[in-house]
Amino acid sequence: MCTNQQACKRMILNDYQQQSLQRLLRKKNMQQLYQAYIKPFNTKPYPKKFLDIPYGKQSIFQKMDIYLPENHPGPYPVIIYIHGGAWVLGGKRQGCMYPPLSFLQHGYAIIGANYRLSPLHKWPAHIHDIKAVVRYLKAHASEYQLDTNRIVLWGDSAGGHLVELMALTDGVKELEDPTFGYMEHDTKVQVVISWFGISNFAAFENESSALTLAGKILPHFLYKQFPYLMFKQNIFQDTKLVKQVSPITYIEQANYTAPILLQHGTKDFLVSPQQSISFWNTLIQKFGSSICELDQIEGAGHYSEEFVTPENIYRIRKFIEQHLQR
């Protein structure tokens, strides 16, 4: 039995994993995570809005909010924000909406969308809903003065995974649900911003420091329940499914991708930065270096404060404007 506390720590986690865990547990970082995923969001300061617009009929989760800029002429370029929360929690009225809503002052329409969550709903319900959101907005663009030729998808964590998929999978049949309607519209967008998303689930189980820790300290039967929480099925034991859910799978056969900005903290305890590094490498090998940029944010954790600084939001805006040619 190990009696030395420091020695025990080293047996469970390596130095990098310990540093990442310490970064995650910092008080300021925990406050940031609380605001992003749990703290309710106040819509009152945004006067020009349309709330709880249903885009589907299968679930009460299938609703979106639309915020329009004041004192700007339409049609408006569009930013659709897809929240994180490990595919099991989060929503369109939490603090993760503050960064995209700052773009209202620059003339963007901002959409916050809910999607069906696990374990109540099974994959691929999550991506079906995001595709339905894009099609609904294209079909109803004239009602809200939206410019359907300038659509941005931006997501964090689980939302980052979903927007990465969206960049590459327009017309991929196994990820479509025609029952939503509006199939005359495609799901192509012009820009994708992914914060610390998962691109390769085949590697995720071994790369994630959080899963490494869980696997070492939890009973085996309890650890094996994690994938069921994420997608209501154990994707790690299904080779076909683990490929279907991984954005990196679709690069080889894709003939189109939206330009993508990947941002990932070097001290992310939950999702290894190697996920974004590998995705970036594979993308630029197929499409060239201009199609994807990777920012490795030194010392940043999972949704830590470095992502929401004015400097980083400006960086994102410039990437968007470059590719929308505003």
Residue frames relative to the residue before (quaternion, step in Angstrom):
aa qw qx qy qz dx dy dz
M 1.0000 0.0000 0.0000 0.0000 0.00 0.00 0.00
C 0.4110 -0.7132 0.5157 0.2374 3.55 -0.96 0.91
T 0.1471 -0.8166 0.5556 0.0536 3.58 -0.77 1.03
N 0.6401 0.4971 -0.3237 0.4882 3.57 1.22 -0.35
Q 0.4500 -0.7341 0.4377 0.2589 3.58 -0.54 1.22
Q 0.6794 0.4888 -0.3039 0.4551 3.58 0.87 -0.91
A 0.6435 0.5177 -0.3251 0.4608 3.56 1.02 -0.78
C 0.6230 0.5391 -0.3341 0.4578 3.57 1.05 -0.75
K 0.6264 0.5437 -0.3341 0.4477 3.58 0.97 -0.86
R 0.6777 0.5031 -0.2942 0.4484 3.54 0.92 -0.96
M 0.6209 0.5405 -0.3436 0.4520 3.58 1.12 -0.62
I 0.7067 0.4581 -0.2612 0.4716 3.59 1.03 -0.73
L 0.8130 0.0687 0.0113 0.5781 3.59 0.83 -0.98
N 0.4351 -0.6599 0.5337 0.3006 3.56 -1.14 0.61
D 0.7467 -0.4209 0.2612 0.4438 3.59 -1.29 0.16
Y 0.6561 0.5062 -0.3203 0.4589 3.58 0.90 -0.89
Q 0.6713 0.5026 -0.3004 0.4544 3.59 0.89 -0.88
Q 0.6274 0.5224 -0.3346 0.4707 3.58 1.04 -0.72
Q 0.6560 0.5079 -0.3104 0.4642 3.58 0.93 -0.88
S 0.6541 0.5131 -0.3086 0.4622 3.57 1.00 -0.84
L 0.6458 0.5099 -0.3188 0.4704 3.58 1.01 -0.79
Q 0.6398 0.5167 -0.3225 0.4687 3.59 0.96 -0.82
R 0.6323 0.5259 -0.3248 0.4670 3.59 1.05 -0.78
L 0.6519 0.5268 -0.3094 0.4492 3.57 0.97 -0.88
L 0.7522 0.4355 -0.2125 0.4465 3.57 0.91 -0.96
R 0.3903 0.7046 -0.4993 0.3192 3.60 1.21 0.09
K 0.5938 -0.6110 0.3878 0.3517 3.56 -0.98 0.89
K 0.6696 0.5041 -0.3103 0.4486 3.58 0.87 -0.92
N 0.6577 0.5050 -0.3136 0.4626 3.57 1.01 -0.76
M 0.6438 0.5123 -0.3274 0.4647 3.58 0.99 -0.77
Q 0.6209 0.5277 -0.3357 0.4726 3.59 1.09 -0.68
Q 0.6369 0.5284 -0.3167 0.4635 3.56 1.04 -0.82
L 0.6585 0.4992 -0.3017 0.4755 3.59 0.96 -0.86
Y 0.6273 0.5381 -0.3305 0.4558 3.58 1.02 -0.81
Q 0.6761 0.4864 -0.3009 0.4644 3.58 0.89 -0.90
A 0.6811 0.5167 -0.2994 0.4237 3.57 0.92 -0.89
Y 0.8446 0.2604 -0.0740 0.4619 3.57 0.80 -1.01
I 0.7815 0.3319 -0.1667 0.5013 3.62 1.15 -0.41
K 0.6792 0.5152 -0.3108 0.4204 3.60 0.80 -0.97
P 0.4737 -0.6815 0.4715 0.2981 3.63 -0.80 0.94
F 0.3459 -0.7397 0.5557 0.1560 3.53 -1.17 0.78
N 0.3224 -0.7644 0.5351 0.1596 3.57 -0.89 0.97
T 0.2449 -0.8004 0.5335 0.1215 3.59 -0.61 1.13
K 0.4708 0.7304 -0.4216 0.2589 3.63 1.19 -0.35
P 0.6676 0.5108 -0.3463 0.4166 3.68 0.88 -0.68
Y 0.6837 0.4535 -0.2767 0.5003 3.60 1.24 -0.15
P 0.2101 -0.8577 0.4548 0.1158 3.60 0.12 1.27
K 0.7384 0.3888 -0.2247 0.5032 3.59 0.99 -0.73
K 0.3518 0.7482 -0.4695 0.3100 3.57 0.14 1.29
F 0.1798 -0.7229 0.6573 0.1142 3.50 -1.39 0.44
L 0.1291 -0.8506 0.5094 0.0167 3.56 -0.38 1.25
D 0.8657 0.1441 -0.1166 0.4650 3.51 -1.29 0.65
I 0.2078 0.7709 -0.5618 0.2166 3.54 0.82 1.03
P 0.3125 -0.7664 0.5243 0.2003 3.64 -0.59 1.05
Y 0.1323 -0.7877 0.5968 0.0764 3.57 -0.95 0.89
G 0.7736 0.1704 -0.1196 0.5985 3.58 1.32 -0.02
K 0.3924 -0.7384 0.5116 0.1975 3.56 -1.30 0.33
Q 0.5339 0.6646 -0.4019 0.3344 3.62 1.23 -0.11
S 0.8195 0.0878 0.0148 0.5661 3.60 1.11 -0.61
I 0.5494 -0.5996 0.4698 0.3433 3.55 -1.22 0.53
F 0.5718 0.6000 -0.3820 0.4088 3.60 1.22 -0.30
Q 0.6362 0.5803 -0.3290 0.3876 3.58 1.13 -0.56
K 0.4217 0.6652 -0.4932 0.3694 3.52 0.43 1.33
M 0.1364 -0.7812 0.6042 0.0777 3.53 -1.23 0.51
D 0.2858 -0.7032 0.6190 0.2016 3.52 -1.35 0.37
I 0.1512 -0.7740 0.6106 0.0730 3.57 -1.04 0.85
Y 0.0886 -0.7752 0.6254 0.0116 3.56 -0.85 1.09
L 0.1435 -0.8036 0.5750 0.0543 3.56 -0.79 1.03
P 0.5153 -0.6535 0.4529 0.3198 3.59 -1.07 0.68
E 0.3679 -0.6856 0.5775 0.2471 3.52 -1.25 0.52
N 0.8486 0.1866 -0.1353 0.4763 3.53 -1.24 0.60
H 0.6102 0.4614 -0.3921 0.5109 3.55 1.07 0.80
P 0.4083 -0.7157 0.5005 0.2655 3.60 -0.90 0.82
G 0.3901 -0.6837 0.5575 0.2637 3.56 -1.16 0.59
P 0.5488 -0.0505 -0.8068 -0.2128 1.49 -2.47 0.16
Y 0.4174 -0.7462 0.4806 0.1948 3.54 -1.05 0.87
P 0.4464 -0.6051 0.5669 0.3365 3.58 -1.12 0.58
V 0.3324 -0.7859 0.5097 0.1098 3.54 -1.07 0.81
I 0.0726 -0.7410 0.6642 0.0666 3.54 -1.12 0.80
I 0.1264 -0.7669 0.6275 0.0461 3.56 -0.73 1.13
Y 0.1474 -0.8063 0.5692 0.0647 3.59 -0.63 1.12
I 0.1501 -0.7839 0.6011 0.0410 3.54 -0.87 1.10
H 0.3538 -0.7886 0.4698 0.1796 3.56 -0.41 1.25
G 0.4260 -0.6640 0.5503 0.2734 3.54 -1.32 0.37
G 0.2835 0.7661 -0.5549 0.1576 3.53 -1.32 -0.31
A 0.5773 -0.6409 0.3548 0.3606 3.58 1.17 0.74
W 0.5901 -0.6103 0.3385 0.4058 3.59 1.19 0.62
V 0.6937 0.4678 -0.2748 0.4738 3.60 1.27 0.13
L 0.7980 0.1258 -0.0788 0.5841 3.62 1.17 -0.31
G 0.5308 0.6088 -0.4788 0.3441 3.55 -1.34 0.02
G 0.0170 0.8094 -0.5866 0.0214 3.54 -1.29 0.18
K 0.6785 -0.5415 0.3529 0.3489 3.51 -1.37 0.23
R 0.7328 0.3497 -0.2435 0.5305 3.60 1.22 -0.04
Q 0.4809 0.6054 -0.4856 0.4079 3.50 0.68 1.18
G 0.7628 -0.4628 0.2277 0.3901 3.52 -1.30 0.35
C 0.5264 0.6291 -0.4233 0.3845 3.58 1.18 -0.29
M 0.5986 0.5812 -0.3645 0.4136 3.62 1.21 -0.28
Y 0.5217 0.6725 -0.4193 0.3160 3.62 1.12 -0.42
P 0.6620 0.5003 -0.3454 0.4384 3.67 0.79 -0.79
P 0.7073 0.4278 -0.3121 0.4683 3.66 0.71 -0.82
L 0.6371 0.5420 -0.3462 0.4248 3.61 1.01 -0.68
S 0.5465 0.5994 -0.4082 0.4189 3.60 1.19 -0.30
F 0.6049 0.5698 -0.3498 0.4326 3.60 1.25 -0.32
L 0.4393 0.6826 -0.4707 0.3458 3.61 1.21 -0.07
Q 0.6635 0.5230 -0.3108 0.4354 3.57 0.96 -0.83
H 0.6872 0.4409 -0.2758 0.5073 3.58 1.26 -0.27
G 0.6507 -0.5850 0.2936 0.3849 3.57 1.26 0.38
Y 0.5010 0.6478 -0.4314 0.3786 3.59 1.20 0.37
A 0.3544 -0.6431 0.6243 0.2667 3.52 -1.28 0.52
I 0.1722 -0.7984 0.5737 0.0619 3.57 -0.88 0.98
I 0.1057 -0.7895 0.6041 0.0248 3.54 -0.86 1.02
G 0.1110 -0.7482 0.6503 0.0702 3.54 -0.99 0.93
A 0.0736 -0.8382 0.5402 -0.0138 3.56 -0.61 1.13
N 0.2976 -0.6938 0.6250 0.1984 3.51 -1.10 0.80
Y 0.0589 -0.7650 0.6371 0.0739 3.54 -1.29 0.36
R 0.6461 -0.5347 0.3699 0.3996 3.56 -1.21 0.45
L 0.2388 -0.8030 0.5409 0.0746 3.55 -0.92 1.01
S 0.4356 -0.6384 0.5664 0.2861 3.52 -1.33 0.45
P 0.6015 -0.0984 -0.7773 -0.1559 1.53 -2.40 0.76
L 0.4117 0.7127 -0.4815 0.3012 3.61 1.22 0.12
H 0.7964 0.1994 -0.0856 0.5645 3.56 1.01 -0.84
K 0.3991 -0.7428 0.5108 0.1674 3.50 -1.11 0.84
W 0.5485 -0.5703 0.4917 0.3635 3.57 -1.14 0.66
P 0.6316 -0.1468 -0.7575 -0.0761 1.66 -2.07 1.50
A 0.1531 0.8171 -0.5422 0.1222 3.63 1.01 0.68
H 0.6191 0.5844 -0.3385 0.4007 3.58 1.01 -0.85
I 0.7349 0.3963 -0.2377 0.4964 3.59 0.77 -1.01
H 0.5435 0.5894 -0.4034 0.4409 3.61 1.13 -0.50
D 0.6835 0.5027 -0.2896 0.4429 3.57 0.91 -0.93
I 0.6549 0.5045 -0.3310 0.4550 3.61 0.92 -0.81
K 0.6383 0.5065 -0.3275 0.4783 3.58 1.01 -0.74
A 0.6396 0.5249 -0.3248 0.4582 3.57 1.03 -0.76
V 0.6033 0.5551 -0.3507 0.4527 3.60 1.06 -0.72
V 0.6764 0.4924 -0.2973 0.4600 3.58 0.84 -0.98
R 0.6750 0.4881 -0.3043 0.4622 3.59 0.88 -0.88
Y 0.6309 0.5308 -0.3413 0.4513 3.59 0.96 -0.80
L 0.6772 0.4947 -0.2991 0.4552 3.58 0.87 -0.90
K 0.6413 0.5054 -0.3307 0.4732 3.59 1.02 -0.70
A 0.6708 0.5054 -0.2971 0.4542 3.57 1.00 -0.82
H 0.7765 0.3157 -0.1527 0.5236 3.59 1.09 -0.72
A 0.2457 0.8272 -0.4815 0.1537 3.58 1.22 0.38
S 0.6641 0.5268 -0.3250 0.4192 3.59 0.90 -0.83
E 0.6080 0.5772 -0.3500 0.4179 3.60 1.12 -0.63
Y 0.7923 0.2772 -0.1213 0.5298 3.57 1.09 -0.75
Q 0.4381 -0.7182 0.4330 0.3237 3.59 1.33 0.21
L 0.3044 0.7602 -0.5073 0.2687 3.56 0.84 1.02
D 0.3360 -0.7160 0.5794 0.1968 3.55 -1.08 0.78
T 0.2324 -0.8269 0.4990 0.1149 3.58 -0.19 1.26
N 0.6102 0.5214 -0.3639 0.4726 3.58 1.25 0.02
R 0.7327 0.3005 -0.2144 0.5717 3.58 1.29 0.07
I 0.2380 0.7712 -0.5416 0.2352 3.54 0.33 1.32
V 0.1433 -0.7732 0.6166 0.0392 3.53 -0.95 1.03
L 0.1441 -0.7436 0.6445 0.1043 3.55 -1.09 0.79
W 0.0059 -0.7921 0.6075 -0.0592 3.56 -0.83 1.06
G 0.1314 0.8085 -0.5632 0.1087 3.56 -0.78 0.96
D 0.2690 -0.7563 0.5751 0.1581 3.54 -1.26 0.48
S 0.8527 0.0939 -0.0885 0.5062 3.56 -1.12 0.80
A 0.8080 0.0422 -0.0067 0.5876 3.65 -0.43 -1.10
G 0.6350 0.5139 -0.3194 0.4802 3.58 1.09 -0.70
G 0.6052 0.5432 -0.3442 0.4693 3.58 1.12 -0.65
H 0.6235 0.5305 -0.3269 0.4722 3.57 1.01 -0.80
L 0.6958 0.4869 -0.2841 0.4451 3.58 0.86 -0.95
V 0.6794 0.4667 -0.3141 0.4712 3.63 0.93 -0.74
E 0.5827 0.5481 -0.3769 0.4669 3.61 1.13 -0.51
L 0.6298 0.5187 -0.3248 0.4782 3.58 1.01 -0.79
M 0.6577 0.5311 -0.3106 0.4346 3.56 0.93 -0.92
A 0.6069 0.5854 -0.3526 0.4059 3.58 1.05 -0.69
L 0.8044 0.3502 -0.1089 0.4674 3.55 1.09 -0.82
T 0.7623 0.4654 -0.1829 0.4110 3.59 1.14 -0.50
D 0.2368 0.7537 -0.5754 0.2114 3.60 0.99 0.61
G 0.8409 0.1834 -0.1504 0.4865 3.57 -0.81 1.03
V 0.4773 0.6427 -0.4607 0.3833 3.63 1.24 0.11
K 0.4183 -0.7860 0.3945 0.2272 3.56 -0.24 1.34
E 0.6853 0.5059 -0.3149 0.4186 3.60 0.89 -0.85
L 0.6977 0.4199 -0.2706 0.5135 3.59 1.27 -0.19
E 0.5938 0.5655 -0.3535 0.4501 3.58 1.28 0.28
D 0.0939 -0.7518 0.6479 0.0793 3.55 -1.25 0.56
P 0.2626 -0.8206 0.4868 0.1439 3.61 -0.06 1.26
T 0.5429 0.6476 -0.4088 0.3446 3.60 1.17 -0.38
F 0.5490 0.5990 -0.4037 0.4204 3.61 1.21 -0.26
G 0.4083 -0.7065 0.4808 0.3210 3.59 1.11 -0.60
Y 0.7284 0.4311 -0.3336 0.4151 3.54 -1.40 -0.16
M 0.2707 0.8026 -0.4954 0.1928 3.59 1.12 0.61
E 0.5101 0.6215 -0.4333 0.4072 3.59 1.24 -0.04
H 0.6710 0.4424 -0.2860 0.5217 3.58 1.29 -0.26
D 0.3775 -0.7056 0.5454 0.2493 3.56 -1.05 0.74
T 0.4513 -0.6805 0.5022 0.2846 3.58 -1.30 0.02
K 0.3297 0.7473 -0.5116 0.2665 3.57 1.16 0.51
V 0.0837 -0.7514 0.6517 0.0608 3.54 -1.18 0.72
Q 0.5384 -0.6772 0.4178 0.2774 3.55 -1.24 0.40
V 0.7896 0.0872 -0.0372 0.6062 3.61 1.18 -0.50
V 0.0862 -0.7704 0.6289 0.0596 3.56 -1.17 0.68
I 0.1044 -0.7562 0.6441 0.0487 3.56 -1.01 0.93
S 0.0281 -0.8120 0.5827 -0.0196 3.57 -0.63 1.12
W 0.1483 -0.7604 0.6288 0.0659 3.51 -0.81 1.10
F 0.8651 -0.1959 0.0884 0.4531 3.54 -0.80 1.23
G 0.2301 0.7925 -0.5224 0.2146 3.55 0.84 1.07
I 0.4444 -0.6459 0.5460 0.2954 3.54 -1.33 0.32
S 0.1422 -0.8183 0.5547 0.0492 3.57 -0.73 1.08
N 0.8007 0.1792 -0.0619 0.5683 3.59 1.16 -0.54
F 0.2153 -0.8212 0.5176 0.1067 3.57 -0.15 1.27
A 0.5436 0.6042 -0.4071 0.4167 3.59 1.18 -0.36
A 0.7312 0.3874 -0.2203 0.5165 3.58 1.12 -0.68
F 0.5340 0.6893 -0.3901 0.2958 3.58 1.15 -0.61
E 0.6529 0.5466 -0.3318 0.4061 3.57 0.86 -0.94
N 0.7349 0.4082 -0.2325 0.4891 3.60 1.00 -0.78
E 0.6883 0.5056 -0.2821 0.4371 3.59 1.16 -0.58
S 0.6422 0.5596 -0.3360 0.4018 3.59 1.02 -0.69
S 0.4171 -0.7060 0.5173 0.2450 3.57 -0.76 1.04
A 0.6243 0.5506 -0.3383 0.4389 3.57 1.06 -0.74
L 0.6835 0.4628 -0.2930 0.4825 3.59 0.93 -0.84
T 0.5872 0.5599 -0.3657 0.4560 3.58 1.13 -0.63
L 0.6737 0.4892 -0.2896 0.4722 3.57 0.90 -0.96
A 0.6553 0.5195 -0.3130 0.4502 3.57 0.91 -0.95
G 0.6667 0.5238 -0.2989 0.4380 3.56 0.97 -0.85
K 0.7074 0.4616 -0.2563 0.4698 3.56 1.18 -0.59
I 0.7775 0.3573 -0.1937 0.4799 3.60 1.03 -0.60
L 0.6807 0.4655 -0.2955 0.4823 3.62 1.21 -0.37
P 0.5805 -0.5375 0.4616 0.4013 3.58 -1.18 0.41
H 0.6299 -0.5881 0.3549 0.3626 3.56 -1.02 0.85
F 0.6758 0.5087 -0.3118 0.4328 3.59 0.85 -0.94
L 0.6638 0.4952 -0.3065 0.4693 3.60 1.07 -0.72
Y 0.6203 0.5450 -0.3338 0.4548 3.58 1.01 -0.82
K 0.6853 0.5057 -0.2860 0.4391 3.57 0.94 -0.85
Q 0.5765 0.5829 -0.3831 0.4255 3.61 1.26 -0.09
F 0.4712 0.7101 -0.4312 0.2963 3.61 1.20 -0.39
P 0.6906 0.4724 -0.3210 0.4438 3.64 0.74 -0.88
Y 0.6157 0.5470 -0.3542 0.4429 3.59 1.10 -0.60
L 0.6107 0.5328 -0.3480 0.4712 3.58 1.12 -0.61
M 0.6870 0.5095 -0.2919 0.4281 3.58 0.91 -0.91
F 0.8504 0.0476 0.0270 0.5232 3.60 0.75 -0.99
K 0.4869 -0.6816 0.4103 0.3606 3.61 1.32 0.27
Q 0.7382 0.2235 -0.2043 0.6028 3.55 1.21 0.62
N 0.4818 -0.6755 0.4719 0.2982 3.59 -1.12 0.56
I 0.1989 -0.8256 0.5180 0.1020 3.55 0.07 1.28
F 0.6121 0.5808 -0.3597 0.3983 3.60 1.09 -0.59
Q 0.7067 0.4205 -0.2600 0.5061 3.60 1.21 -0.33
D 0.6750 0.4250 -0.2789 0.5348 3.57 1.30 0.19
T 0.3358 -0.7909 0.4771 0.1845 3.58 -0.15 1.31
K 0.6606 0.5080 -0.3111 0.4569 3.58 0.94 -0.84
L 0.6896 0.4856 -0.2813 0.4577 3.56 0.92 -0.92
V 0.6460 0.5236 -0.3344 0.4435 3.58 0.95 -0.81
K 0.6312 0.4990 -0.3278 0.4952 3.58 1.17 -0.53
Q 0.6550 0.5351 -0.3211 0.4262 3.57 0.92 -0.91
V 0.7251 0.4503 -0.2464 0.4591 3.58 0.96 -0.83
S 0.6499 0.5467 -0.3011 0.4337 3.61 1.27 -0.30
P 0.4453 -0.7103 0.4714 0.2740 3.64 -0.61 1.03
I 0.6192 0.5784 -0.3543 0.3956 3.59 0.98 -0.77
T 0.5495 0.6387 -0.3766 0.3850 3.59 1.19 -0.54
Y 0.7488 0.4695 -0.2167 0.4145 3.56 0.93 -0.93
I 0.4695 0.7058 -0.4366 0.3014 3.58 1.23 -0.19
E 0.6670 0.5459 -0.3218 0.3918 3.58 0.78 -1.00
Q 0.7709 0.3615 -0.1905 0.4887 3.59 0.89 -0.91
A 0.5264 0.6626 -0.4091 0.3414 3.60 1.21 -0.29
N 0.2085 -0.7596 0.5989 0.1443 3.55 -1.08 0.73
Y 0.7581 0.2088 -0.1480 0.5998 3.56 1.33 0.10
T 0.1050 0.7425 -0.6616 -0.0062 3.51 -1.24 0.56
A 0.4789 -0.6145 0.5324 0.3311 3.53 -1.16 0.57
P 0.5582 -0.5606 0.4673 0.3947 3.62 -1.11 0.47
I 0.1488 -0.8208 0.5513 0.0143 3.56 -0.86 1.02
L 0.1370 -0.7294 0.6631 0.0972 3.52 -1.12 0.83
L 0.1272 -0.7804 0.6111 0.0368 3.55 -0.72 1.17
Q 0.0002 0.7778 -0.6285 0.0025 3.57 -0.94 0.91
H 0.0707 0.8040 -0.5779 0.1210 3.55 -0.79 1.08
G 0.4121 -0.7111 0.5160 0.2414 3.57 -0.95 0.87
T 0.4866 -0.6808 0.4654 0.2882 3.56 -1.02 0.77
K 0.7343 0.3475 -0.2209 0.5397 3.59 1.25 -0.27
D 0.2588 0.7773 -0.5246 0.2315 3.57 1.01 0.86
F 0.2897 -0.7944 0.5169 0.1337 3.55 -0.51 1.24
L 0.7099 0.4854 -0.2561 0.4414 3.58 1.06 -0.73
V 0.7862 0.0900 -0.0284 0.6107 3.58 0.94 -0.92
S 0.4168 -0.7351 0.4757 0.2440 3.57 -0.51 1.18
P 0.5162 -0.6364 0.4716 0.3257 3.61 -0.99 0.75
Q 0.5241 0.6355 -0.4123 0.3891 3.58 1.21 -0.35
Q 0.5411 0.6131 -0.3975 0.4163 3.59 1.19 -0.47
S 0.7207 0.4184 -0.2503 0.4929 3.59 0.85 -0.94
I 0.6091 0.5552 -0.3559 0.4406 3.59 1.04 -0.69
S 0.6861 0.4792 -0.2831 0.4685 3.60 0.86 -0.96
F 0.6371 0.5251 -0.3210 0.4640 3.58 1.01 -0.83
W 0.6523 0.5141 -0.3026 0.4676 3.57 0.93 -0.91
N 0.6611 0.5142 -0.3110 0.4494 3.59 0.85 -0.92
T 0.6848 0.4824 -0.2868 0.4649 3.57 0.90 -0.93
L 0.6410 0.5333 -0.3215 0.4487 3.59 1.01 -0.79
I 0.7239 0.4378 -0.2752 0.4568 3.59 0.74 -0.96
Q 0.5774 0.5601 -0.3819 0.4549 3.60 1.17 -0.42
K 0.7146 0.4313 -0.2509 0.4903 3.58 1.05 -0.76
F 0.8354 0.2564 -0.0872 0.4784 3.59 0.74 -1.04
G 0.5715 -0.5823 0.3979 0.4195 3.61 1.20 -0.24
S 0.6576 -0.5814 0.3346 0.3429 3.53 -1.21 0.63
S 0.6264 0.5703 -0.3511 0.3989 3.61 1.12 -0.47
I 0.6306 0.5855 -0.3361 0.3828 3.61 1.15 -0.45
C 0.8138 0.1337 -0.0478 0.5636 3.61 1.11 -0.51
E 0.0951 -0.7693 0.6301 0.0462 3.54 -1.04 0.86
L 0.1777 -0.7809 0.5946 0.0719 3.54 -1.08 0.82
D 0.1025 -0.7576 0.6432 0.0432 3.55 -0.88 1.05
Q 0.1259 -0.7546 0.6407 0.0653 3.56 -0.66 1.12
I 0.1998 -0.8224 0.5262 0.0822 3.56 -0.24 1.30
E 0.3936 -0.7791 0.4452 0.1995 3.51 -0.29 1.35
G 0.8541 0.1500 -0.1406 0.4777 3.54 -0.89 1.05
A 0.5413 0.6402 -0.4019 0.3681 3.61 1.24 -0.17
G 0.3208 -0.7334 0.5703 0.1842 3.54 -1.20 0.68
H 0.7315 -0.3734 0.3126 0.4773 3.54 -1.25 -0.50
Y 0.8188 -0.1404 0.0038 0.5567 3.56 -0.47 1.31
S 0.2638 0.7580 -0.5500 0.2308 3.58 0.79 0.98
E 0.7477 -0.4737 0.2441 0.3963 3.54 -1.29 0.38
E 0.5400 0.6426 -0.4017 0.3662 3.61 1.17 -0.46
F 0.6419 0.5529 -0.3298 0.4166 3.60 1.09 -0.62
V 0.7732 0.3770 -0.1838 0.4758 3.60 1.03 -0.69
T 0.3550 0.7260 -0.5109 0.2930 3.60 1.17 0.42
P 0.6186 -0.5390 0.4003 0.4080 3.62 -1.12 0.46
E 0.6295 0.5487 -0.3382 0.4340 3.59 1.05 -0.75
N 0.7009 0.4546 -0.2893 0.4673 3.58 0.91 -0.83
I 0.6235 0.5164 -0.3524 0.4695 3.60 1.03 -0.67
Y 0.6135 0.5276 -0.3428 0.4773 3.59 1.07 -0.66
R 0.6212 0.5422 -0.3305 0.4592 3.59 1.00 -0.84
I 0.6635 0.4964 -0.2988 0.4733 3.58 0.94 -0.89
R 0.6521 0.5215 -0.3235 0.4451 3.59 0.94 -0.87
K 0.6586 0.5082 -0.3131 0.4583 3.58 0.96 -0.80
F 0.6207 0.5214 -0.3422 0.4752 3.60 1.06 -0.69
I 0.6537 0.5122 -0.3097 0.4631 3.57 0.94 -0.91
E 0.6880 0.4870 -0.2894 0.4535 3.58 0.80 -0.99
Q 0.6013 0.5645 -0.3587 0.4372 3.58 1.04 -0.71
H 0.7758 0.3691 -0.1931 0.4738 3.56 0.85 -0.96
L 0.6448 0.4550 -0.3357 0.5143 3.58 1.24 -0.18
Q 0.2986 -0.7886 0.4779 0.2461 3.56 1.36 -0.23
R 0.2063 0.7880 -0.5420 0.2068 3.52 0.87 1.07
